[in-house]
Amino acid sequence: MSRVLIDTNIWVDIVLNRPNHVAESKCAVMACFDQGDEVLVPATSLKDIFYFAAKSAGADAGYAAVGLVLEIATIVQVDELVCRNALSLERPDYEDGIVSACALAEQASAIVTRDAASFNDLPIPKYSPAEFLAVRGYEPVSV
């Protein structure tokens, strides 16, 4: 079983139903389940998922979005060690550093993100949803 960290932007694609991204993002998460992978999400991503969903469709939508992620993903703890390690990782922003530190701490086998450049220095494979699907042997998603 692989451990796949799904970046915040993928969850936001799904909960906001973003037209240009939702199909591939959903399929990437579904592929994890199809292949028996453990889906990981940093605890700090939940606040962002709530924020974007609530801003778009109200607080109830925010709570529903967080509830969905809690049901299907393993929440990765963001503790002092992760926060300190995030400082040492050179990323465009601290949030990406936290995602990187979580992926390293949890020994993730891959990161699925639409911002792979933020994780260039990590020794963990990173994929866009389309790349992840291709690597896993799935056909391209057409919308």
N, C-alpha and C positions, 0 to 999 in steps of 0.2 A: 504494500500500500504506500503510495506517495503522499507527501504532505504538500499541498499547493496553497500558497498564500495569494489571496485575491485582493488586489489593491483597491483602495477606496473608490477610485474613479470608475471601476467596473461595477461596483454595487450601486453607485449613483446612476450610471447608465440604466441599470435594471429598474430601480425604484422610480426614476423619473420617466421611464419609457422613452428614452432619447431615440428619436427616429433613425439616426445614422449609426447608432451603436448598440441598441438594445438586443437585437437578434443575435449578433455574435457574442455579446457579453453573456446573455442567458445560456447560449449553447456551450460556451466555455465552462460555465459553472456546472451545467448539466453533464458535460463530458466527465468532469471530476467524479460525480456520483456514479455515472455509468461504468467508470473504470475502477471504482472502489477507493478513490482518493479521499483523504481527509482534507476538507476545505478549511483554511485558516483565515482569520480576519483580526487585525490588531484592535484591541479594545477601544483605542482612540478613534478608530474609523466610525464607530457607532454614533458618536456625536455629530460627525459630518453627515452621515446618512440621514440622521434625524433632521438636521438643519436644512438640508436641501429638499427633502421630502415635505417638511412642514412649510417651508417658504413657498414651495410650488403648490401645495394642495391643503395646507392646514395641519394643525397639531395632530389630529387623529391619523392623518396619512403618515406623519413622522413616526408616531408610535407603532403603526402597523408595519412600516418599513423596518424599523429596528427589531420588532418581533419576528419578522420573516427571517432576518439574518441570524438572530439568536436560535431560531429553529433549525437552520440548515448548516451553520458553520460552527467551528470550534473557535471560541474567542481566545485570542492570545493576550496574555497578561502584559501590561506595560508597567513595569516596576522601576525602581531606582536604577538597577543595573542596565536595563534597556534604555532608559533615558540618558544615562551617562555614556553608554556606547553610541547612542545616536549623535552625541556631540562630536565624537571623534570621526564619524563618517562624513566625508565631504559630499554634501548633497545640495541641490538648489535651495532646499528649505528644510527646516527641522522636522517637519512632518514626514518627509521622505526618509530622513534619517531614522525616525522611529520605525517606519515600515521596514527599512533595511535591517535595523537591529533586531526587530521581531523575527524576520525571516532567518537571520543567522542564529538567533537563540533557539528557535524552534526547528532548526535544521530542515527548513523547507527545501523541497526538491525543485521547485519552480515558483516564479512570481508571474501572475497574469496581470498586466497593466496596459494602459494606453500611453504610458509615459516611461518607456523602457530606458530612455536616456538618463533618467534620474537614478538608475540603479546600475550604470555601466561598470562600476568598479567592484560590484559584488561577484563572488565566485559561484553564484546561483544562476541558472538559466532564467532569463526573463523573456516573456512572450506577449505580444498583443493577443487579443482573443482569437483573431484569425490564424496567427502563427501557432498558437497553442492547439487549436483544432487540427491544423495540418499535421503537426508533429504527432498528434494522437491518432492520426489516420482518418479523420472525419472530412467529409466533403465541404467545400466552401459554402457559407451561408449566403443565400440570395434573398434579397428583400424587395 
